[in-house]
C-alpha cells in the first residue's frame, strides 16, 4: 500500500510517453479561436502550469519542466526516476496521425496474441 511507483523491469529504462495533443477541427466554425487557444496553451509557461496542474511528469516540451516541481513529487521515485521517454513520433513516425486506426488494430488482435493463438 505504500508503493507509489515501481522501476521499469528492463535495463534500457526507456518507455513510450503518450502525449495527449490538442487539435483543431479544420471544419469548426470557431477554428480561429481554437487556434488562438492552442497557441496560448503551448506557450512554455502556460504549458508548464497545465502539466503541473495535472501532476504529470512527461513534458512534450522538456525545456518547460521545472526541476523543483519534479523534485517535490513524492511518487516520482523509484518508478519514474531516470526514465528515458520516447514520443509516439519516435516510435511510429507519421503514422501517429492515424493513432485511432493504430489503436484499433492493436486492441482487435491483442487478446489473440496474449493467449498465444497468433504471433505478433
Secondary structure as GFF3:
##gff-version 3
##sequence-region A 1 120
A	DSSP	beta_strand	14	17	.	.	.	ID=ss1
A	DSSP	alpha_helix	31	41	.	.	.	ID=ss2
A	DSSP	alpha_helix	44	53	.	.	.	ID=ss3
A	DSSP	three_ten_helix	62	64	.	.	.	ID=ss4
A	DSSP	alpha_helix	67	71	.	.	.	ID=ss5
A	DSSP	beta_strand	84	87	.	.	.	ID=ss6
A	DSSP	alpha_helix	88	92	.	.	.	ID=ss7
A	DSSP	three_ten_helix	93	98	.	.	.	ID=ss8
A	DSSP	alpha_helix	99	114	.	.	.	ID=ss9
###
